């Protein structure tokens, strides 16, 4: 996008989210404080009722109160560490729920070769 017009950019992002059934959010050290676009994208994904996967860049397998925006808390979001095998598994197998902070059991990680 070659624009600084916030409404134009948000319109294009909304179109992309509306075409998708799954929304993935990378969750890093400053994600919680990003309100202009990141939180707004999460709101749009929730409105559209997308499957939402929160990918923790620090390797955490759970909802992270310090890094994750509260808008995703208890909304049926699946939280994973940043790692290709578990992300691929989630894209194939994750079934959306309406509430809770969702995580995979340790047995799923072991089956995929994680320690």
N, C-alpha and C positions, 0 to 999 in steps of 0.2 A: 504494500500500500504506500503510495507516494502522497501522503496527505497528513496534515496536522489537525484537520477538522474532526473533533471528537465524535460528533454525531454520525458523520460519514463512516468513520472507522468502526464505530459500534454497530452500525447498520450492516456492514460487511461481515463482522464477526457473528452477529445474530443469524445471518443467512447460513453461515457455515455450521453453527451449532444446531440450527433447525434441520439441517440435512443429516445430522448424526444421531445415532442412538446411544453412543457412549461418549462421555466427556472425561478427559484425563487432565488432572491438575498436578503439576509438579510443585511440591511443597518444600521450600528451602527456608533459610534463616530469616528472610524478610517477607515471605509470602503473606503473613498475617497483616502486615502493615500496608499492603498494596491495595488501595481502594478504587482508584480511578478505572482500571480495566479488569484486574484479576477478580476482585470481589463481584463486580458486575457480571463477568462471564459466568461465575458460579451461580449467581441469581438466575441468569437466563437458562442455564442447564437444569436447574431445579424446577423452574417454571415449565420447561419442556418435558420434564419427567425422564431425563436421560439416566442411564446407568452412569454413576460417577465413581471414578477410581482416583484416589489420592495417592500419589507416588512420593514417598518421603525420600528426599535426596540424602538424608543422613543415615539411611539404612533401617530406620524404625519400622516396625511391623504394625504399629497401632496409630490411633488418632493422637496427634501431638498438640497438646494445649498451648505450647509455647509458639509453635510455628504455623499451625493451621488456622485459617480464619474460622471464627465461631459459627459462621453461616453453614458450615458443613457438619457441625456436631449433631449427632443423632438423627441424621437425614438418610440413613441407608447407604452411606458411602463406604466403599471397600478401601481400606488403607493397606498399602504394600510398601516394601523397600524398593529402591531403584535397582532393579536387577532383571535382565531380559527373560529368564525362564519363568519367573513368577508373574511377570506382566503378561507374557504370552498365554500362560495358563488362565489368568483372570479374564483376558479378552475372549477366550473360548468358553469359559465355564461360569463366570459370575452372573448370578440371577439377582436382579434388583429387588431390594426390600424397601419398605416404606419408612423404616425408622431404625435407629441403632447405629453404632459405629462397628462396621463389619471388618473382620480379620479372618485369615485362614489359620487353621490349627497347625501346630508344629508338624503333625503327620503329613500334611500336604507339602510343606517345605522339604521334609525328609524324602518323600517320594520323588521330588524334583532334583534331589542331589544337594540340598542345602544342609549344613551342619546345624 
